[in-house]
Amino acid sequence: MNRDILLATAIGFIIGLILTGVILLGPKALASLPKLKGISFSFPSFSFPKGPEKLSPTPAQNQNPGFVIQAPLSEAIESGESVLISGTAHAGATVSASGQLDEDIVVVKEDGKLALKVGLVEGKNEISVSEFFENKQITQTIVVYRSIDSF
């Protein structure tokens, strides 16, 4: 190898060791030195934000969230002969779910939760879920696929 390359590598290695030593041992060495009059030196301190403050939601009292289908998600794949549809609706509302095979109707209780069961055919199933409340009808359609093959 060329002598110049070896010399440059050795000098770079020594400078790197010196810098590492200053970074790691420098603050301790400066703290142990006697204080000089009129001269003060301190290393800067860094503080990083802790992130967004986590807020806990306040539970809503006596508020109906409206008509929401929580499960199954649209485009879900099911293997059973029927699917359980769950969600929330206005208390006292009548909710119906109709698929290709059958229909289920429930009256929502005071807690606002609902659960309906609808039969599935093999392949694509369009299920229409309707809420009837205060002379208004809200309809949502979800698509569920039934696969009889096991994965």
DSSP file (Angstrom, degrees, kcal/mol; ACC not computed):
  #  RESIDUE AA STRUCTURE BP1 BP2  ACC     N-H-->O    O-->H-N    N-H-->O    O-->H-N    TCO  KAPPA ALPHA  PHI   PSI    X-CA   Y-CA   Z-CA
    1    1 A M              0   0    0      0, 0.0     2,-0.2     0, 0.0     0, 0.0   0.000 360.0 360.0 360.0 157.3    0.0    0.0    0.0
    2    2 A N     >  -     0   0    0      1,-0.1     4,-1.7     2,-0.0     3,-0.3  -0.491 360.0-135.3 -72.2 136.7    1.0    3.5   -0.5
    3    3 A R  H  > S+     0   0    0      1,-0.2     4,-2.0    -2,-0.2     5,-0.1   0.819 103.5  57.2 -63.8 -32.8    2.7    5.1    2.5
    4    4 A D  H  > S+     0   0    0      2,-0.2     4,-2.4     1,-0.2    -1,-0.2   0.879 105.3  50.6 -66.2 -38.4    0.6    8.3    2.1
    5    5 A I  H  > S+     0   0    0     -3,-0.3     4,-2.3     2,-0.2    -2,-0.2   0.923 110.5  48.7 -66.9 -43.7   -2.6    6.4    2.4
    6    6 A L  H  X S+     0   0    0     -4,-1.7     4,-2.2     1,-0.2    -2,-0.2   0.903 112.2  48.9 -62.5 -41.2   -1.5    4.6    5.6
    7    7 A L  H  X S+     0   0    0     -4,-2.0     4,-2.3     2,-0.2    -2,-0.2   0.906 111.7  48.6 -65.9 -42.7   -0.4    7.9    7.2
    8    8 A A  H  X S+     0   0    0     -4,-2.4     4,-2.2     2,-0.2    -2,-0.2   0.887 111.9  49.8 -65.7 -38.9   -3.7    9.6    6.3
    9    9 A T  H  X S+     0   0    0     -4,-2.3     4,-2.2     2,-0.2    -2,-0.2   0.913 111.5  48.1 -65.3 -43.4   -5.7    6.7    7.7
   10   10 A A  H  X S+     0   0    0     -4,-2.2     4,-2.2     2,-0.2    -2,-0.2   0.902 112.4  48.4 -65.0 -41.9   -3.6    6.7   11.0
   11   11 A I  H  X S+     0   0    0     -4,-2.3     4,-2.4     2,-0.2    -2,-0.2   0.918 112.3  49.1 -65.6 -42.5   -4.0   10.5   11.4
   12   12 A G  H  X S+     0   0    0     -4,-2.2     4,-2.2     1,-0.2    -2,-0.2   0.893 111.0  50.3 -62.4 -40.6   -7.8   10.3   10.8
   13   13 A F  H  X S+     0   0    0     -4,-2.2     4,-2.1     2,-0.2    -2,-0.2   0.916 111.4  47.6 -64.2 -44.1   -8.1    7.4   13.3
   14   14 A I  H  X S+     0   0    0     -4,-2.2     4,-2.2     2,-0.2    -2,-0.2   0.904 111.8  49.8 -65.2 -42.4   -6.2    9.4   16.0
   15   15 A I  H  X S+     0   0    0     -4,-2.4     4,-2.4     1,-0.2    -1,-0.2   0.896 110.1  51.8 -63.9 -39.3   -8.3   12.5   15.4
   16   16 A G  H  X S+     0   0    0     -4,-2.2     4,-2.3     2,-0.2    -2,-0.2   0.902 109.4  49.2 -63.0 -41.8  -11.5   10.4   15.7
   17   17 A L  H  X S+     0   0    0     -4,-2.1     4,-2.3     2,-0.2    -2,-0.2   0.901 111.3  49.8 -63.7 -41.2  -10.4    8.9   19.0
   18   18 A I  H  X S+     0   0    0     -4,-2.2     4,-2.4     2,-0.2    -2,-0.2   0.931 111.7  47.7 -64.7 -45.1   -9.5   12.4   20.4
   19   19 A L  H  X S+     0   0    0     -4,-2.4     4,-2.4     2,-0.2    -2,-0.2   0.909 111.5  50.5 -63.0 -41.9  -12.9   13.8   19.3
   20   20 A T  H  X S+     0   0    0     -4,-2.3     4,-2.5     1,-0.2     5,-0.3   0.913 110.8  49.5 -61.7 -42.8  -14.7   10.8   20.8
   21   21 A G  H  X S+     0   0    0     -4,-2.3     4,-3.0     2,-0.2     5,-0.5   0.901 110.7  49.7 -63.0 -41.5  -12.8   11.2   24.1
   22   22 A V  H  X S+     0   0    0     -4,-2.4     4,-1.8     3,-0.2    -2,-0.2   0.915 113.1  46.9 -64.1 -42.3  -13.6   15.0   24.2
   23   23 A I  H  < S+     0   0    0     -4,-2.4    -2,-0.2    -5,-0.2    -1,-0.2   0.920 121.3  35.7 -66.2 -43.5  -17.3   14.3   23.6
   24   24 A L  H  < S+     0   0    0     -4,-2.5     4,-0.2    -5,-0.2    -2,-0.2   0.885 132.9  24.5 -79.7 -39.1  -17.6   11.5   26.2
   25   25 A L  H  X S+     0   0    0     -4,-3.0     4,-2.1    -5,-0.3    -3,-0.2   0.575  98.7  88.2-105.3 -10.8  -15.2   12.8   28.9
   26   26 A G  H  X S+     0   0    0     -4,-1.8     4,-2.6    -5,-0.5     5,-0.2   0.907  86.7  49.6 -58.2 -49.7  -15.2   16.6   28.3
   27   27 A P  H  > S+     0   0    0      0, 0.0     4,-1.8     0, 0.0    -1,-0.2   0.890 113.2  47.3 -61.0 -38.1  -18.2   17.5   30.5
   28   28 A K  H  > S+     0   0    0     -4,-0.2     4,-1.3     2,-0.2    -2,-0.2   0.892 112.5  49.6 -68.4 -39.0  -16.8   15.6   33.4
   29   29 A A  H  X S+     0   0    0     -4,-2.1     4,-0.7     1,-0.2    -1,-0.2   0.894 111.1  49.1 -67.6 -40.0  -13.4   17.1   33.0
   30   30 A L  H >< S+     0   0    0     -4,-2.6     3,-0.6     1,-0.2    -1,-0.2   0.867 108.1  54.4 -67.6 -35.7  -14.8   20.6   32.8
   31   31 A A  H 3< S+     0   0    0     -4,-1.8    -1,-0.2    -5,-0.2    -2,-0.2   0.833 106.8  51.4 -67.2 -31.0  -16.8   20.1   35.9
   32   32 A S  H 3< S+     0   0    0     -4,-1.3    -1,-0.2    -5,-0.1    -2,-0.2   0.637  89.6  97.3 -83.1 -12.9  -13.8   19.0   37.9
   33   33 A L  S << S-     0   0    0     -4,-0.7     2,-0.1    -3,-0.6     3,-0.1  -0.444  87.1 -99.7 -72.0 148.0  -11.7   22.1   36.9
   34   34 A P        -     0   0    0      0, 0.0     2,-0.3     0, 0.0    -1,-0.1  -0.390  42.0-104.0 -67.9 147.8  -11.6   25.0   39.4
   35   35 A K        -     0   0    0     -4,-0.1     2,-0.3    -3,-0.1     5,-0.1  -0.530  31.5-141.3 -74.3 134.2  -14.0   27.9   38.7
   36   36 A L    >   -     0   0    0      3,-0.4     3,-1.2    -2,-0.3     2,-0.2  -0.758  26.8-101.6 -96.1 143.4  -12.3   31.0   37.3
   37   37 A K  T 3  S+     0   0    0     -2,-0.3     3,-0.1     1,-0.2    -1,-0.1  -0.420 101.2   1.8 -67.2 131.6  -13.5   34.4   38.4
   38   38 A G  T 3  S+     0   0    0     -2,-0.2     2,-0.5     1,-0.1    -1,-0.2   0.363 109.8  99.5  78.7  -7.0  -15.7   36.2   35.9
   39   39 A I    <   +     0   0    0     -3,-1.2    -3,-0.4     2,-0.0     2,-0.4  -0.955  45.0 173.1-116.6 123.0  -15.7   33.3   33.4
   40   40 A S        +     0   0    0     -2,-0.5     2,-0.4    -5,-0.1    -3,-0.0  -0.991   3.9 179.2-129.5 139.9  -18.6   30.9   33.3
   41   41 A F        +     0   0    0     -2,-0.4     2,-0.3   -11,-0.1    -2,-0.0  -1.000   4.4 168.4-139.1 134.1  -19.2   28.1   30.8
   42   42 A S        -     0   0    0     -2,-0.4     3,-0.1     3,-0.0    -2,-0.0  -0.995  34.7-113.7-144.3 149.8  -22.0   25.6   30.6
   43   43 A F        -     0   0    0     -2,-0.3     2,-0.1     1,-0.1    -2,-0.0  -0.560  42.2-104.3 -78.2 144.2  -23.1   23.1   28.0
   44   44 A P        -     0   0    0      0, 0.0     2,-0.4     0, 0.0    -1,-0.1  -0.394  32.1-139.2 -67.7 146.6  -26.5   23.8   26.5
   45   45 A S        -     0   0    0     -2,-0.1     2,-0.4    -3,-0.1    -3,-0.0  -0.875  12.0-153.0-108.1 142.8  -29.3   21.7   27.6
   46   46 A F        -     0   0    0     -2,-0.4     2,-0.4     2,-0.0     0, 0.0  -0.915   9.7-173.3-115.4 138.4  -31.9   20.3   25.3
   47   47 A S        -     0   0    0     -2,-0.4    -2,-0.0     0, 0.0     0, 0.0  -1.000   9.5-154.8-130.8 135.5  -35.4   19.4   26.1
   48   48 A F        -     0   0    0     -2,-0.4    -2,-0.0     1,-0.1     2,-0.0  -0.819  28.9-101.5-107.5 145.6  -37.8   17.7   23.7
   49   49 A P        -     0   0    0      0, 0.0    -1,-0.1     0, 0.0     0, 0.0  -0.337  23.5-133.0 -64.5 148.3  -41.5   18.0   23.8
   50   50 A K        -     0   0    0      1,-0.3    -2,-0.0    -2,-0.0     0, 0.0   0.519  51.5-106.2 -81.0  -5.0  -43.2   15.0   25.3
   51   51 A G        -     0   0    0      2,-0.0    -1,-0.3     3,-0.0     3,-0.1  -0.467  61.8 -24.3 105.3 178.9  -45.8   14.8   22.5
   52   52 A P  S    S-     0   0    0      0, 0.0     2,-0.3     0, 0.0     0, 0.0  -0.347  71.8-107.5 -67.5 144.1  -49.4   15.7   22.4
   53   53 A E        -     0   0    0      1,-0.1     2,-0.6    -2,-0.0    -2,-0.0  -0.533  33.3-123.3 -71.9 132.6  -51.2   15.6   25.6
   54   54 A K        -     0   0    0     -2,-0.3     2,-0.5    -3,-0.1    -1,-0.1  -0.664  26.8-163.4 -82.9 123.0  -53.5   12.6   25.8
   55   55 A L        -     0   0    0     -2,-0.6     3,-0.0     3,-0.0    -1,-0.0  -0.883  12.1-137.9-106.2 135.4  -57.1   13.6   26.5
   56   56 A S        -     0   0    0     -2,-0.5     2,-0.1     1,-0.1    -2,-0.0  -0.763  28.9-111.2 -91.1 137.7  -59.6   11.1   27.7
   57   57 A P        -     0   0    0      0, 0.0    -1,-0.1     0, 0.0     0, 0.0  -0.374  23.9-126.2 -68.8 143.5  -63.0   11.4   26.1
   58   58 A T        -     0   0    0     -2,-0.1     2,-0.1     1,-0.0    -3,-0.0  -0.788  29.2-118.5 -87.8 123.7  -65.8   12.6   28.2
   59   59 A P        -     0   0    0      0, 0.0     2,-0.4     0, 0.0    -1,-0.0  -0.405  25.5-125.3 -65.5 134.3  -68.7   10.1   28.0
   60   60 A A        -     0   0    0     -2,-0.1     2,-0.5     3,-0.1     3,-0.4  -0.653  21.2-143.1 -81.0 130.0  -71.8   11.7   26.6
   61   61 A Q  S    S-     0   0    0     -2,-0.4     3,-0.1     1,-0.2    -1,-0.0  -0.817  73.4  -9.2 -98.0 131.0  -74.8   11.3   28.9
   62   62 A N  S    S+     0   0    0     -2,-0.5     2,-0.5     1,-0.2    -1,-0.2   0.810  96.4 131.3  56.8  35.8  -78.3   10.7   27.4
   63   63 A Q        -     0   0    0     -3,-0.4    -1,-0.2     3,-0.0    -3,-0.1  -0.977  50.4-143.0-118.4 130.3  -77.1   11.4   23.8
   64   64 A N        -     0   0    0     -2,-0.5    26,-0.1     1,-0.1     3,-0.1  -0.787   6.1-147.5 -89.5 130.2  -78.0    9.0   21.0
   65   65 A P        -     0   0    0      0, 0.0     2,-0.2     0, 0.0    -1,-0.1   0.582  41.3-124.1 -73.1  -6.8  -75.2    8.7   18.5
   66   66 A G        -     0   0    0     23,-0.1     2,-0.8     2,-0.1    -3,-0.0  -0.612  54.3 -25.1  95.7-162.0  -77.6    8.2   15.6
   67   67 A F  S    S+     0   0    0     -2,-0.2     2,-0.4    22,-0.2    22,-0.2  -0.813  70.9 158.6 -98.5 110.9  -77.8    5.3   13.2
   68   68 A V  E     -A   88   0A   0     20,-2.8    20,-2.5    -2,-0.8     2,-0.6  -0.997  32.5-148.3-136.5 129.2  -74.4    3.6   12.8
   69   69 A I  E     +A   87   0A   0     -2,-0.4    18,-0.3    18,-0.2    -2,-0.0  -0.881  19.6 175.1 -94.7 118.9  -73.6    0.1   11.6
   70   70 A Q  E     +     0   0A   0     16,-2.1    17,-0.2    -2,-0.6    -1,-0.2   0.794  50.2  65.6 -95.4 -32.7  -70.5   -1.1   13.4
   71   71 A A  E    S+A   86   0A   0     15,-2.0    15,-2.4     1,-0.2    -1,-0.3  -0.994  85.8  27.4-150.0 145.1  -70.2   -4.7   12.2
   72   72 A P  S    S-     0   0    0      0, 0.0    -1,-0.2     0, 0.0     2,-0.1   0.631  80.2-133.1 -79.3 159.9  -69.7   -6.3    9.8
   73   73 A L    >   -     0   0    0     -2,-0.1     3,-1.3     1,-0.1    -3,-0.1  -0.458  35.7 -91.0 -71.3 149.7  -67.6   -3.9    7.8
   74   74 A S  T 3  S+     0   0    0      1,-0.3    70,-0.2    -2,-0.1    -1,-0.1  -0.347 114.2  26.0 -62.8 144.8  -68.7   -3.5    4.2
   75   75 A E  T 3  S+     0   0    0     68,-3.1    -1,-0.3     1,-0.2    69,-0.2   0.653  89.5 154.3  73.3  19.1  -66.9   -5.9    1.8
   76   76 A A  E <   -c  144   0B   0     -3,-1.3    69,-3.2    67,-0.8     2,-0.5  -0.391  40.2-133.8 -74.4 155.1  -66.4   -8.4    4.7
   77   77 A I  E     -c  145   0B   0     67,-0.2     2,-0.3    -2,-0.1    69,-0.2  -0.962  24.8-175.7-113.2 124.1  -66.0  -12.1    4.0
   78   78 A E  E     -c  146   0B   0     67,-3.4    69,-2.6    -2,-0.5     5,-0.1  -0.859  21.1-165.0-117.8 151.6  -68.0  -14.5    6.2
   79   79 A S        +     0   0    0     -2,-0.3    -1,-0.1    67,-0.2    67,-0.1   0.555  63.3  87.8-110.3 -11.9  -68.0  -18.3    6.2
   80   80 A G  S    S-     0   0    0      2,-0.2    -2,-0.1     1,-0.1    67,-0.1  -0.238  86.0-111.0 -83.4 174.0  -71.2  -18.9    8.2
   81   81 A E  S    S+     0   0    0     38,-0.1    39,-3.3    65,-0.0     2,-0.3   0.649  99.6  24.8 -78.5 -16.0  -74.8  -19.3    7.0
   82   82 A S  E     - B   0 119A   0     37,-0.3     2,-0.4     2,-0.0    37,-0.2  -0.927  69.8-137.7-142.9 167.7  -75.7  -16.0    8.6
   83   83 A V  E     - B   0 118A   0     35,-2.6    35,-2.2    -2,-0.3     2,-0.6  -0.978  14.6-133.2-130.2 141.9  -74.2  -12.7    9.7
   84   84 A L  E     - B   0 117A   0     -2,-0.4     2,-0.6    33,-0.2    33,-0.2  -0.849  18.9-157.9 -95.4 121.2  -74.8  -10.7   12.9
   85   85 A I  E     + B   0 116A   0     31,-3.7    31,-2.7    -2,-0.6     2,-0.3  -0.883  17.7 176.8-100.5 123.8  -75.3   -7.0   12.2
   86   86 A S  E     +AB  71 115A   0    -15,-2.4   -16,-2.1    -2,-0.6   -15,-2.0  -0.907  16.8 107.2-128.3 156.8  -74.6   -4.8   15.2
   87   87 A G  E     -AB  69 114A   0     27,-1.6    27,-2.3    -2,-0.3     2,-0.3  -0.964  56.1 -72.0 172.4-157.5  -74.5   -1.1   15.8
   88   88 A T  E     +AB  68 113A   0    -20,-2.5   -20,-2.8    -2,-0.3     2,-0.3  -0.941  38.3 165.6-131.2 153.1  -76.4    1.8   17.4
   89   89 A A        -     0   0    0     23,-2.5   -22,-0.2    -2,-0.3   -23,-0.1  -0.922  47.9 -65.1-152.5 174.3  -79.6    3.6   16.6
   90   90 A H    >   -     0   0    0     -2,-0.3     3,-2.0     1,-0.1    18,-0.2  -0.424  62.2 -99.1 -67.0 140.2  -82.0    6.0   18.3
   91   91 A A  T 3  S+     0   0    0      1,-0.3    18,-0.2    19,-0.2    19,-0.2  -0.388 109.6  18.8 -61.8 132.7  -83.8    4.6   21.3
   92   92 A G  T 3  S+     0   0    0     16,-2.1    -1,-0.3     1,-0.3    17,-0.1   0.337  94.1 133.2  88.3  -6.6  -87.3    3.4   20.4
   93   93 A A    <   -     0   0    0     -3,-2.0    15,-3.0    16,-0.2     2,-0.5  -0.386  56.1-126.6 -74.6 154.7  -86.5    3.3   16.7
   94   94 A T  E     -ED 107 132B   0     38,-2.1    38,-3.0    13,-0.2     2,-0.4  -0.905  27.5-168.8-100.7 128.7  -87.5    0.3   14.6
   95   95 A V  E     -ED 106 131B   0     11,-3.0    11,-2.7    -2,-0.5     2,-0.4  -0.967   4.1-172.5-122.6 133.1  -84.6   -1.2   12.6
   96   96 A S  E     -ED 105 130B   0     34,-2.4    34,-2.9    -2,-0.4     2,-0.4  -0.955   7.6-165.5-124.8 145.6  -84.9   -3.8    9.8
   97   97 A A  E     -ED 104 129B   0      7,-2.6     7,-2.5    -2,-0.4     2,-0.4  -0.996  10.9-174.7-128.2 126.0  -82.2   -5.7    7.9
   98   98 A S  E     +ED 103 128B   0     30,-2.5    30,-2.4    -2,-0.4     5,-0.2  -0.979   7.6 167.0-128.6 133.9  -83.1   -7.5    4.8
   99   99 A G        -     0   0    0      3,-2.7    28,-0.1    -2,-0.4    21,-0.1  -0.434  55.4 -77.3-121.0-163.4  -80.9   -9.7    2.7
  100  100 A Q  S    S+     0   0    0     19,-0.3    20,-0.1    -2,-0.2     3,-0.1   0.803 126.4  33.1 -71.9 -28.7  -81.5  -12.2   -0.2
  101  101 A L  S    S-     0   0    0     18,-0.6     2,-0.3     1,-0.2    -1,-0.1   0.869 123.9 -18.3 -96.7 -42.0  -82.8  -14.9    2.1
  102  102 A D        -     0   0    0     17,-0.3    -3,-2.7     2,-0.0     2,-0.3  -0.861  51.9-120.5-154.9-176.5  -84.6  -13.3    5.0
  103  103 A E  E     -E   98   0B   0     -2,-0.3     2,-0.4    -5,-0.2    -5,-0.2  -0.985  13.3-160.2-139.4 146.7  -85.3  -10.2    7.0
  104  104 A D  E     -E   97   0B   0     -7,-2.5    -7,-2.6    -2,-0.3     2,-0.4  -0.991   6.9-167.9-129.9 138.8  -84.9   -9.3   10.7
  105  105 A I  E     +E   96   0B   0     -2,-0.4     2,-0.3    -9,-0.2    -9,-0.2  -0.986   9.2 173.0-129.1 135.3  -86.7   -6.5   12.6
  106  106 A V  E     -E   95   0B   0    -11,-2.7   -11,-3.0    -2,-0.4     2,-0.5  -0.960  29.2-132.6-136.8 156.1  -86.0   -5.1   16.1
  107  107 A V  E     -E   94   0B   0     -2,-0.3   -13,-0.2   -13,-0.2     2,-0.2  -0.956  35.7-121.8-105.8 126.6  -87.1   -2.2   18.2
  108  108 A V        -     0   0    0    -15,-3.0   -16,-2.1    -2,-0.5     6,-0.1  -0.462  24.5-138.6 -74.8 134.2  -84.1   -0.5   19.8
  109  109 A K    >   -     0   0    0      4,-0.6     3,-1.5    -2,-0.2   -17,-0.2  -0.125  36.3 -82.5 -81.9-176.1  -84.0   -0.3   23.6
  110  110 A E  T 3  S+     0   0    0      1,-0.3   -19,-0.2   -19,-0.2    -1,-0.1   0.761 124.0  62.6 -62.5 -28.7  -82.9    2.6   25.7
  111  111 A D  T 3  S-     0   0    0      2,-0.1    -1,-0.3     1,-0.1     3,-0.1   0.654 103.3-129.2 -75.3 -12.6  -79.2    1.9   25.5
  112  112 A G    <   +     0   0    0     -3,-1.5   -23,-2.5     1,-0.3     2,-0.2   0.445  62.0 133.1  84.3  -0.8  -79.4    2.4   21.7
  113  113 A K  E     -B   88   0A   0    -25,-0.2    -4,-0.6   -27,-0.0     2,-0.3  -0.593  33.3-170.9 -87.9 146.9  -77.6   -0.8   20.8
  114  114 A L  E     -B   87   0A   0    -27,-2.3   -27,-1.6    -2,-0.2     2,-0.3  -0.971  13.2-174.8-136.5 153.0  -79.0   -3.1   18.1
  115  115 A A  E     +B   86   0A   0     -2,-0.3     2,-0.3   -29,-0.2   -29,-0.2  -0.958   9.0 175.4-147.2 126.7  -78.2   -6.6   16.9
  116  116 A L  E     -B   85   0A   0    -31,-2.7   -31,-3.7    -2,-0.3     2,-0.5  -0.954  18.3-145.5-131.6 149.9  -79.9   -8.3   13.8
  117  117 A K  E     +B   84   0A   0     -2,-0.3     2,-0.4   -33,-0.2   -33,-0.2  -0.972  18.0 179.9-122.3 128.0  -79.2  -11.6   12.2
  118  118 A V  E     -B   83   0A   0    -35,-2.2   -35,-2.6    -2,-0.5     2,-0.1  -0.983  26.2-120.3-129.8 137.2  -79.5  -12.1    8.4
  119  119 A G  E     -B   82   0A   0     -2,-0.4   -18,-0.6   -37,-0.2     2,-0.4  -0.390  27.1-143.3 -73.3 151.8  -79.0  -15.3    6.4
  120  120 A L        -     0   0    0    -39,-3.3     2,-0.3   -20,-0.1     4,-0.1  -0.906   5.1-150.4-119.9 144.7  -76.4  -15.3    3.6
  121  121 A V        -     0   0    0     -2,-0.4    25,-0.4     2,-0.1     2,-0.1  -0.701  45.0 -82.6-100.4 162.6  -76.2  -17.0    0.2
  122  122 A E  S    S+     0   0    0     -2,-0.3     2,-0.3    23,-0.1    25,-0.2  -0.447  99.9   8.0 -66.7 135.6  -72.9  -18.1   -1.3
  123  123 A G  E    S+ F   0 146B   0     23,-2.5    23,-2.6    -2,-0.1     2,-0.3  -0.746 117.2   9.7  98.7-144.4  -71.2  -15.1   -3.0
  124  124 A K  E     - F   0 145B   0     -2,-0.3     2,-0.4    21,-0.2    21,-0.2  -0.580  58.6-173.5 -82.4 132.3  -72.2  -11.5   -2.8
  125  125 A N  E     - F   0 144B   0     19,-2.0    19,-2.7    -2,-0.3     2,-0.7  -0.984   9.9-159.4-126.1 117.9  -74.9  -10.4   -0.4
  126  126 A E  E     - F   0 143B   0     -2,-0.4     2,-0.5    17,-0.2    17,-0.2  -0.882  14.1-166.2 -96.3 118.8  -76.3   -6.9   -0.4
  127  127 A I  E     - F   0 142B   0     15,-3.2    15,-2.6    -2,-0.7     2,-0.6  -0.923   6.9-154.9-111.8 124.8  -77.9   -6.2    3.0
  128  128 A S  E     -DF  98 141B   0    -30,-2.4   -30,-2.5    -2,-0.5     2,-0.5  -0.874   9.4-169.8-101.3 121.3  -80.1   -3.2    3.4
  129  129 A V  E     -DF  97 140B   0     11,-3.4    11,-3.1    -2,-0.6     2,-0.4  -0.956   7.9-174.3-115.3 123.1  -80.4   -1.9    7.0
  130  130 A S  E     -DF  96 139B   0    -34,-2.9   -34,-2.4    -2,-0.5     2,-0.5  -0.936  15.1-155.0-123.3 139.8  -83.1    0.7    7.6
  131  131 A E  E     -DF  95 138B   0      7,-3.0     7,-2.4    -2,-0.4     2,-0.6  -0.949   5.9-162.4-110.8 131.4  -83.9    2.8   10.7
  132  132 A F  E     +DF  94 137B   0    -38,-3.0   -38,-2.1    -2,-0.5     2,-0.3  -0.958  27.0 151.0-113.6 113.2  -87.4    4.1   11.1
  133  133 A F  E >   - F   0 136B   0      3,-2.4     3,-1.1    -2,-0.6   -40,-0.1  -0.974  63.8 -10.5-150.0 127.6  -87.6    7.0   13.7
  134  134 A E  T 3  S-     0   0    0     -2,-0.3     3,-0.1     1,-0.3    -1,-0.1   0.912 126.9 -52.6  49.7  53.3  -89.8   10.0   14.0
  135  135 A N  T 3  S+     0   0    0      1,-0.2     2,-0.4    -3,-0.0    -1,-0.3   0.715 117.1 113.0  58.6  24.5  -91.4    9.5   10.6
  136  136 A K  E <   - F   0 133B   0     -3,-1.1    -3,-2.4     2,-0.0     2,-0.5  -0.944  52.6-153.7-123.4 147.8  -88.0    9.4    9.0
  137  137 A Q  E     - F   0 132B   0     -2,-0.4     2,-0.5    -5,-0.2    -5,-0.2  -0.985   8.3-174.3-123.5 127.4  -86.2    6.5    7.3
  138  138 A I  E     - F   0 131B   0     -7,-2.4    -7,-3.0    -2,-0.5     2,-0.4  -0.986  10.1-168.4-118.6 127.7  -82.5    6.2    7.0
  139  139 A T  E     - F   0 130B   0     -2,-0.5     2,-0.4    -9,-0.2    -9,-0.2  -0.955   8.8-177.2-122.5 134.6  -81.1    3.3    5.0
  140  140 A Q  E     - F   0 129B   0    -11,-3.1   -11,-3.4    -2,-0.4     2,-0.5  -0.979  12.6-151.5-125.3 142.1  -77.6    2.0    4.8
  141  141 A T  E     - F   0 128B   0     -2,-0.4     2,-0.4   -13,-0.2   -13,-0.2  -0.952  12.0-174.8-116.1 130.6  -76.4   -0.9    2.5
  142  142 A I  E     - F   0 127B   0    -15,-2.6   -15,-3.2    -2,-0.5     2,-0.5  -0.930  16.6-140.1-120.9 149.6  -73.5   -3.2    3.3
  143  143 A V  E     - F   0 126B   0     -2,-0.4   -68,-3.1   -17,-0.2   -67,-0.8  -0.937  20.8-179.9-111.6 126.9  -72.0   -5.8    1.1
  144  144 A V  E     -cF  76 125B   0    -19,-2.7   -19,-2.0    -2,-0.5     2,-0.4  -0.989  15.0-148.2-127.0 134.7  -71.0   -9.1    2.7
  145  145 A Y  E     -cF  77 124B   0    -69,-3.2   -67,-3.4    -2,-0.4     2,-0.6  -0.863   6.6-151.5-103.0 135.2  -69.4  -12.1    0.8
  146  146 A R  E     -cF  78 123B   0    -23,-2.6   -23,-2.5    -2,-0.4     2,-0.5  -0.932  12.9-175.5-107.3 124.8  -70.0  -15.6    1.9
  147  147 A S        -     0   0    0    -69,-2.6   -25,-0.0    -2,-0.6    -2,-0.0  -0.979  14.9-170.3-119.1 124.2  -67.3  -18.1    1.1
  148  148 A I        +     0   0    0     -2,-0.5     2,-0.3     2,-0.1    -1,-0.1   0.565  63.0  96.7 -89.1  -7.6  -67.9  -21.8    2.0
  149  149 A D  S    S-     0   0    0      1,-0.0     2,-0.3     2,-0.0    -2,-0.1  -0.596  77.3-126.5 -77.8 141.0  -64.3  -22.7    1.2
  150  150 A S              0   0    0     -2,-0.3    -2,-0.1     1,-0.1    -1,-0.0  -0.689 360.0 360.0 -87.0 144.3  -62.1  -22.8    4.3
  151  151 A F              0   0    0     -2,-0.3    -1,-0.1     0, 0.0    -2,-0.0   0.442 360.0 360.0 -84.9 360.0  -58.9  -20.7    4.1
